[in-house]
Amino acid sequence: MPIEYGRESNQEVGITMHSHSPETGDYITSTDICTIMLYEKIAKWKQHIVMSKDYVSIWNCETNQLVMLTKQAWERIYKTSKKGIPISEDNKSKVL
C-alpha cells in the first residue's frame, strides 16, 4: 500500500522508522537496508530507525552507515539528552 507524504506541503521527511516483531528478529535485515537504499535518495531521507524489543538499529542515509544500540542504551541517551539524538553529522539537521 503506497503512502504519500510531504508532497503537497513540500515538506521533507528526514527520519523514517519501523519496528520488528520478535518473529522478524532483533536486528535490521539486509532486506531493510536494500529497501532503504533504494528509496533514500528519491525520498530525501536522512535516517531510518528499526526498533525491536531489545535493540535499535540506526541507518544513516547520507553516509550509508549503521549504528546499533541496545534498547536500554537508546532510552538512556534519549532521556538524558536535552537536544535529542542528532540525525546527521553536519549538526544542521533536526534532532529526535
N, C-alpha and C positions, 0 to 999 in steps of 0.2 A: 504494500500500500504506500504510494508516494505521499510525502508530507511536504508541503510548500512552506517556506519560511523566509522572512527577510526581503522578499522581492518587492512587495508593494511599498514598504516603507524605506527601501534602500538601506536596511539595517544589516550589519554584519553579525553573524552568529559565530563568535570566536571559540566557544567551548561547546563540545557535544559530549554526551556520556550515555552509557548503557550499563546495565547490571547483568551479572551472571548468576544463574541459579546453581545450587550445588551440583546438579546434573551436568552443567556446562563446564565446571571446573573453576579453580581459584584464579587462574591467570588469563591475561589477554591471549587470544588464539592467533595463529598465523592467518586464519581467515579474517579475523577482525582487522589485523594490520593491513592485509591486502585490500580490504574494502575501504578502510580509512585512506590509504594511499591513493586509491582510485579516485576518490571524491574530494580529498582535502584541498587541492589547489582550485578546483572549479568552485567549490563552496566557500573558499577562503577561510577554512577552519584554521585555528591556531593550536588547538589542543583537543585531545579526546581522552576521556577518563572511562575506565572499565572498573566497576566496583563489584566485589564478591563479598562473601561473608567474612573472609579473613585477610584479603589483600586488595590494594588499589593499584592499578596499572595506569600510568600517565604517559600518553604518546604525544610528543612534541611534533606537530605537523610541519613546523618551519625547519627543524633540523633532522627530522626522522630519527629521533632518539627516544628510547623507552626508559622510564624510571618506575621501579616497583617499590611499593611501601607496604608494610603491614597495615591493616586497618587501624590498629592501635596507634601506630606512629602517625598516620594520616590525621586521626582525630586529635592527637596531641598537638600537632603542628597547626591545624586549623583553629583549635580553641585558644592557643597561646599567641597566635599571630594577630597583631592589630590590623594589618593590611590584608590578610589572607595569603593565599599562595600565588605567586606570580605565574602568569601563563606563558611568558616568553622571556628570553634572556635580555632583551633590549630595555626592559623595565618601562616601556612606553605603553604596554598593553594593559588591559584591565586585570584586576585580580579577582579571585574567587571570594 
